[in-house]
Amino acid sequence: MDRRTLIKGAVALSLLPASVLIAAEILNGAGSTFVAPLYWKWADAYYRETGVRVNYQSIGSGGGIRQIINRTVDFGASDAPLKPEETQKHNLAQFPTIIGGVAVAYNLRGVKELKLSAKTLCDIYLGKIRYWDDERIKKDNPGVELPHRRITVVRRSDGSGTTWIFTNFLSKACPEWKEKVGYGKAVRWPTGIGGKGNEGVANYVKRVRGAIGYLEYAYALQNKLPVAAVENRDGNFVKPSLETFQAAAKNANWDPKKDFYEVLMWQPGKNAYPITGATFALLAKDEKRKEINKKVVQFFDWAFRKGDKMAIELHYVPLPEKVKDMIREYWKAHGWY
């Protein structure tokens, strides 16, 4: 089932009469647009098998965090993991659900392959490189004919885990970015036009000749956008793929005592893609939410057991089995599994 069909299904659900919605068992989640295509696909298959609807709203990681803190959804989803002191402050549990990557897509007619060093990418988003035939881009791409076309920088306009991943990478790879801009779900951008959600960024890059934008890899593929090979920590130019995401996540240290807080950007490794990230589910640990949390856990446990193939089809990397088992023990400790 393609993403358009899933979106139509979500819209159809929202238009059902209230009496029908009350009769059905529904779990409400919100947050990350990065993971939305997969959650929608999982939700559709889960409903067909169990009759339980998972209504997931793709509103951005910032919105997902706010909604679970405010207890207005059953679970939140964020690509920016909360630090242990933050989960403790808001009485939240947190665990990873999937691994993916942020691609750098571009719109340049005739340029099928593009390499971007970390410094070059940083300078583009700082507004210091304004044309595609700049000597710094040409240095990364010997022999490639680059046009004298102005670069249109596209970034997110909403609070976004994809932005958190991308700016965290830039902060690690580029000291100037760390000093002048930093990282977060929203930052003070030096340049660029804003698109809402990964969908918005994809639409801008697709429409505007000379555009460059960061977005979750599945969205780049769905929109048939070319993506750049980005310089990694070992100095190699690496394109996003299942294999390069796995290489980046290989040495991840998932610690349940820290609510699985882990950052996958700028990891060492010859083939590690430098803008790799994970999406995390957030649950409120309030005692009165114990039963609903059990139902949310049942959904994610089903996804861990039966959703890997769907994840791979959409170019996400499933969690290793040992990590899934750690998460199940984490659920048990909270009385949800």
ZASE-137720 format. One line per field, with one value per residue (C-alpha): residue number from 0; z negated, x, y negated. Coordinates in steps of 0.25 Angstrom, whole numbers, m for minus. Layout:
% residues N
seq = (NUM;...)
Z = (Z;...)
X = (X;...)
Y = (Y;...)
This chain:
% residues 337
seq = (0;1;2;3;4;5;6;7;8;9;10;11;12;13;14;15;16;17;18;19;20;21;22;23;24;25;26;27;28;29;30;31;32;33;34;35;36;37;38;39;40;41;42;43;44;45;46;47;48;49;50;51;52;53;54;55;56;57;58;59;60;61;62;63;64;65;66;67;68;69;70;71;72;73;74;75;76;77;78;79;80;81;82;83;84;85;86;87;88;89;90;91;92;93;94;95;96;97;98;99;100;101;102;103;104;105;106;107;108;109;110;111;112;113;114;115;116;117;118;119;120;121;122;123;124;125;126;127;128;129;130;131;132;133;134;135;136;137;138;139;140;141;142;143;144;145;146;147;148;149;150;151;152;153;154;155;156;157;158;159;160;161;162;163;164;165;166;167;168;169;170;171;172;173;174;175;176;177;178;179;180;181;182;183;184;185;186;187;188;189;190;191;192;193;194;195;196;197;198;199;200;201;202;203;204;205;206;207;208;209;210;211;212;213;214;215;216;217;218;219;220;221;222;223;224;225;226;227;228;229;230;231;232;233;234;235;236;237;238;239;240;241;242;243;244;245;246;247;248;249;250;251;252;253;254;255;256;257;258;259;260;261;262;263;264;265;266;267;268;269;270;271;272;273;274;275;276;277;278;279;280;281;282;283;284;285;286;287;288;289;290;291;292;293;294;295;296;297;298;299;300;301;302;303;304;305;306;307;308;309;310;311;312;313;314;315;316;317;318;319;320;321;322;323;324;325;326;327;328;329;330;331;332;333;334;335;336)
Z = (0;4;m5;3;0;m15;m16;m9;m20;m31;m25;m24;m38;m43;m35;m41;m50;m65;m68;m59;m65;m79;m76;m70;m79;m75;m80;m77;m74;m69;m65;m56;m41;m39;m43;m38;m25;m33;m45;m35;m28;m42;m46;m34;m35;m50;m49;m38;m48;m61;m59;m67;m60;m62;m58;m56;m53;m46;m53;m55;m67;m75;m74;m78;m90;m94;m93;m101;m112;m112;m112;m100;m92;m96;m91;m85;m74;m73;m65;m76;m88;m102;m112;m124;m133;m123;m123;m138;m139;m131;m136;m122;m117;m104;m95;m80;m69;m56;m50;m38;m31;m27;m12;m6;7;18;32;42;56;62;49;45;35;25;13;2;m9;m23;m22;m9;m14;m26;m18;m9;m21;m27;m14;m11;2;11;25;30;37;25;24;11;18;30;21;16;30;40;54;51;59;49;54;50;43;29;18;12;m2;m8;m23;m32;m37;m48;m61;m55;m59;m45;m48;m61;m54;m43;m52;m62;m50;m46;m60;m61;m47;m47;m59;m52;m51;m66;m70;m62;m61;m69;m69;m72;m67;m63;m61;m56;m42;m35;m21;m14;m12;m21;m17;m27;m30;m21;m11;m10;m8;2;10;10;15;26;31;30;39;31;18;7;m5;m16;m18;m23;m12;m9;m5;5;11;12;19;28;23;25;12;9;4;m9;m15;m28;m40;m34;m22;m12;m3;m7;m1;m10;m9;m18;m19;m22;m33;m39;m39;m46;m57;m58;m71;m77;m92;m96;m111;m117;m130;m122;m115;m102;m100;m88;m77;m64;m56;m52;m56;m52;m41;m27;m22;m33;m27;m36;m37;m43;m54;m61;m65;m79;m85;m97;m108;m120;m133;m140;m148;m142;m128;m131;m123;m110;m111;m110;m98;m92;m95;m89;m76;m76;m80;m68;m60;m65;m62;m49;m43;m39;m25;m24;m30;m20;m8;m12;m14;m29;m38;m48;m62;m65;m72;m84;m85;m84;m95;m104;m101;m105;m118;m120;m117;m127;m138;m136;m137;m122;m116)
X = (0;6;6;m5;m14;m10;m13;m26;m29;m25;m34;m46;m44;m45;m58;m65;m77;m74;m83;m74;m61;m66;m70;m56;m43;m34;m20;m16;m1;5;19;30;28;41;34;20;20;24;15;3;7;8;m5;m12;m7;m10;m24;m26;m21;m26;m38;m30;m28;m15;m18;m5;m4;9;11;26;34;33;18;18;26;17;5;10;15;1;m5;m14;m9;m7;8;17;28;41;54;60;62;59;71;68;66;55;48;49;44;31;29;31;37;44;49;54;45;52;65;66;74;73;76;81;73;75;69;80;77;87;95;92;103;107;117;117;127;122;129;122;109;111;115;102;93;101;98;113;112;101;104;105;118;125;139;137;126;134;146;136;132;144;139;124;118;111;103;104;90;87;85;71;73;61;59;47;38;32;38;44;52;58;63;69;76;82;86;92;101;105;109;117;124;125;130;125;111;112;116;107;94;95;85;70;56;56;68;70;73;84;77;66;52;43;34;25;28;37;25;27;42;41;30;40;52;44;38;50;61;74;68;75;68;69;58;55;61;48;42;53;51;36;38;49;59;74;82;96;107;111;125;125;134;145;145;138;126;114;100;88;84;79;94;100;89;93;107;105;96;106;112;100;100;85;83;70;74;76;62;70;76;86;90;94;99;114;118;131;132;137;122;115;105;107;92;86;76;65;51;46;33;29;18;13;16;4;m2;m16;m10;m5;m16;m15;0;m1;m9;1;12;4;4;19;22;14;22;35;30;23;27;42;39;29;40;51;41;41;56;56;65;58;64;73;66;75;70;56;58;64;51;42;49;48;33;32;39;27;17;12;17)
Y = (0;m14;m26;m33;m22;m22;m37;m35;m25;m34;m45;m36;m32;m46;m48;m36;m40;m41;m29;m20;m25;m23;m8;m6;m4;m16;m19;m34;m38;m50;m55;m52;m54;m46;m33;m36;m28;m15;m18;m19;m6;1;m5;0;14;14;10;21;31;27;17;6;m7;m15;m30;m36;m51;m56;m69;m69;m64;m77;m76;m61;m65;m76;m67;m56;m65;m71;m57;m60;m48;m33;m34;m44;m42;m49;m48;m57;m48;m54;m54;m46;m58;m63;m50;m50;m64;m61;m47;m40;m27;m27;m16;m15;m9;m10;m16;m24;m36;m50;m52;m64;m66;m75;m80;m82;m78;m69;m67;m52;m51;m61;m61;m71;m72;m75;m88;m91;m87;m96;m108;m106;m107;m118;m126;m127;m119;m125;m119;m104;m107;m112;m107;m100;m91;m89;m84;m73;m70;m69;m67;m70;m82;m91;m102;m117;m116;m122;m112;m112;m107;m100;m96;m93;m104;m96;m89;m77;m65;m64;m78;m73;m62;m71;m82;m73;m67;m81;m85;m72;m74;m89;m97;m110;m105;m100;m114;m122;m114;m101;m90;m88;m85;m99;m109;m123;m120;m129;m127;m119;m117;m109;m97;m90;m76;m67;m68;m83;m82;m71;m80;m92;m84;m78;m91;m100;m99;m100;m97;m88;m83;m73;m62;m48;m38;m32;m45;m47;m34;m35;m49;m43;m54;m52;m52;m56;m47;m54;m54;m45;m46;m37;m46;m38;m42;m33;m33;m30;m15;m4;1;m12;m15;m1;m5;m17;m10;1;m4;m10;m9;m8;m9;m7;m14;m26;m24;m19;m33;m32;m41;m34;m46;m47;m33;m27;m16;m16;m14;m21;m31;m44;m48;m36;m37;m29;m32;m30;m27;m35;m30;m37;m28;m33;m21;m25;m23;m9;m2;m11;m9;6;4;m5;5;16;8;6;20;25;15;21;35;33;19;21;24;12;3;8;6;m9;m9;m10;m1;8;9;21;32;30;16;20;30;19;10;22;23;8;9;20;12;2;12;10;24)
